[in-house]
Amino acid sequence: MHKFRDRLTRELEQRREANPRYSLRAFARFLTTDHSTLSQVIRGKRAIPTGQLRLWAKKLGLDPEEAAAWVAAEHLPEPADAERERQLRHWTTEAVAIASDSTHWELIRIARTPNLQPDCRRVATELGVTPDRVNMAFSRLLGLRLMTTSADGRWQDITDPPVKTERQFLRLALSQGSGRRPPLTASNFHH
């Protein structure tokens, strides 16, 4: 991702190509800033305040629209940070859904019933919820690798060790979703 410091570096390099004696200090004077500040900005050690960026953009003869684009670029998170934030938002959404809907625990409990014939509508009726709610909870449990389906389509609780209470289930589900527990490998996860 390009930041304004890249634009400054390119400008400094162009000026040095035109005049090999052109220095960072001269560039800082042109921008009406301290050379150490400019050096820290170019090295990525210091953020550029929006007002300073707009002033430097104007000094460099950039259009206001281009300056606005650089301001916006400075406020974008780094790709790794954005991905972490996306993962955190996803985990938070999933965690709140699990913590606020006991359907998840009930599905784990029901999956332990011998000879259970999984039927989302029947289970939904038994739990007093909608089939969609059962399907969402089931999908979430599959994603967390807390349930699976056998070759003949039966639901299986794969909590390890098997949880005995809703509280234990919640603790396990939240830690599984946060990545604190290593996920199961494909070799021991059956669809």
Secondary structure, DSSP 8 states (H G I E B T S, - for coil): ---HHHHHHHHHHHHHHH-TT--HHHHHHHHTS-HHHHHHHHTTSS---HHHHHHHHHHTT--HHHHHHHHHHHHS--HHHHHHHHHHHHHHHHHHHHHH-THHHHHHHHHTSTT----HHHHHHHHTS-HHHHHHHHHHHHHTTSEEE-TTS-EEE--SS---SHHHHHHHHHHHHHT-S----GGG---
